[in-house]
Amino acid sequence: MLNLIGTYECTLDSKGRMLLPSGLKKQMESLLEEGFVLKRSVFQPCLELHPISEWNLMMSKINKLNRFVKKNNDFIRQFTAGLKNVEIDNNGRLQVNKDLIQFAKLDKNIVVAASINVIEIWDKDLYEKAVSVNDDDFASLAEDVMGNIFEDEGIS
């Protein structure tokens, strides 16, 4: 399983290209030739960059959904809307299409944040708002999400 680490401030040029931060590039060196899938996030106004190997794991789960159930079909359509296969060019840049730039409200200043097995691409101001929760709110969220995982399962 892929466990990416790091948050990086970057710029998006006028042609919609961004330089993949060297810290992430080093972590994903073995994945660069496979390519990536770039998509809209489901819950946040940002983009998600999935290495193909991680994307294929996700799709194996989604492919189990019964397409004759309307909710499933609607979900698949929304989830896959705007997907782009992308590659890192010889200069280490990634091309972001205009429709995805508009969705995530990306401006020149962006943040590229590792999120375990996915890379999130945010407008810098929107990212700052998303991560600026007060300590009590985050403590409560951490307890709700992680509070029932026991030490023998690897969490202490």
PyMOL commands that set and color helices and strands:
alter all, ss='L'
color gray80, all
select helices_A, chain A and resi 22-27+29-31+52-62+70-80+98-103+124-131+135-146+151-153
alter helices_A, ss='H'
color red, helices_A
select strands_A, chain A and resi 7-11+17-19+36-40+47-51+84-86+93-95+109-115+118-123
alter strands_A, ss='S'
color yellow, strands_A
deselect
rebuild
show_as cartoon
